[in-house]
Amino acid sequence: LRIMRPGCAFAVRREFAQTCFSKYWREGLAHDLFLWQCAFLADSIGYIHEPLFAYRRFQESTTAGKITSKTDHRIVENEIFLQSLDAACGMYQEPQWCSAAAKKMAQRCIALETKRKRFFQTKNVFIWLSCLAQLDCYPFAKSWPADLYHTFVRH
């Protein structure tokens, strides 16, 4: 459920976007992450596996100005992810949108991100170790040890 592409790379059917935004959207969410999660839950993601543009970050992005270190980046990213997924999970109530497999994966991701949030707050290594059970929910396997590294080595 992690966003794997920048929002400018999305193509979304108007009807789908209107449904997502009218029923599940909350003010302040990252719209691209929210649409990605809705599409994942609805099993509606497709890929074009070739580069089509050059990407650059802009000043008004959701996380711009809130990040001062890699650990801060992980904390801000974690909070944005949880808020967006919580909103997108409104699709749970409508079986025509959310498959059982997508629902199960979303629940695993929420469990992981909740643990990560507690780890970032407490720096309890046992919480970090328990995150290994949801390694498949990380965007990359190397993200799990990176949480530890950025929490203790690179403040």
Secondary structure, DSSP 8 states (H G I E B T S, - for coil): ----S-GGG----HHHHHHHHHHT--TTS-HHHHHHHHHHHTT------S--S-----TTSTTTTS-SSHHHHHHHHHHHHHHHHHHHGGGGG-TTT--HHHHHHHHHHHHHHHHHHHHHHH--HHHHHHGGGGGGGSSSTTHHHHHHHHHHT--
